[in-house]
Amino acid sequence: MMPKLCASALAVVLLAPHAAAQSIAERVAKAPDGTVRMTFATRPGVCGDGDQNITTRRGSSVHQGRSWSSTDIERDLDCEEGPGRLVLAVTGGKVTRIRTYVGGRWRERSNVTDLGVVPAQAAAAYLLHLAATAEGKVSRDAIFPATLADSVEV
């Protein structure tokens, strides 16, 4: 009895991030055409201004990525640690564009499907799923935000 119980518990622990990522995929697929957004925890050393800059620090090295001027996020002047923010353009249940931000605050907008705060591991798993299955720019744009997620090694 005990080995079966342990195996079942281990299966639940190992499959939980996949199930949560699937839940994100299901929620995105069911969203009406338009904008879907979500927030997730970033790993230590990741900061951004909610707009143009995302900086990651690993040891003594600093890497800067570039976002774009945002109608989605209210910008901060400081490099604020987390959270990660994803904005997905969705048409027919499929992601057609990904925008990534760190820091700032969501702007009030109507007609947005907000998934709220999602587990960082689930966000990374979902993004890596997009990287593997989507085409073109969406596939490429899914990789960088996956690397920002807390408690995940990509």
GICORDA-V394141 format. One record per backbone hydrogen bond with DSSP energy under -0.5 kcal/mol. CO is the residue of the C=O (numbers start at 1). NH is the residue of the N-H. If there is no record, write none. Layout:
BEGIN
co | nh
CO | NH
CO | NH
END
This chain:
BEGIN
co | nh
1 | 5
2 | 6
3 | 7
4 | 8
5 | 9
6 | 10
7 | 11
8 | 12
9 | 13
10 | 14
11 | 15
12 | 16
13 | 17
15 | 19
16 | 20
17 | 21
18 | 22
19 | 23
20 | 24
21 | 25
22 | 26
23 | 27
24 | 28
25 | 29
26 | 30
27 | 31
28 | 31
34 | 90
35 | 113
36 | 88
37 | 115
38 | 86
39 | 118
40 | 84
41 | 150
43 | 46
45 | 47
45 | 57
46 | 82
47 | 55
48 | 80
49 | 76
51 | 68
52 | 67
53 | 49
54 | 65
55 | 47
56 | 58
56 | 63
58 | 61
61 | 58
63 | 56
65 | 54
72 | 107
73 | 75
74 | 105
78 | 80
80 | 48
83 | 103
84 | 40
85 | 101
86 | 38
87 | 99
88 | 36
88 | 90
89 | 96
89 | 97
90 | 34
91 | 94
94 | 91
97 | 89
99 | 87
101 | 85
102 | 50
105 | 74
111 | 35
112 | 114
113 | 37
113 | 115
116 | 39
116 | 118
119 | 123
120 | 124
121 | 125
122 | 126
123 | 127
124 | 128
125 | 129
126 | 130
127 | 131
128 | 132
129 | 133
130 | 134
135 | 138
135 | 139
136 | 140
137 | 141
138 | 142
139 | 142
140 | 143
140 | 144
141 | 145
142 | 146
143 | 147
144 | 147
144 | 148
145 | 148
145 | 149
146 | 149
148 | 43
149 | 152
152 | 154
END
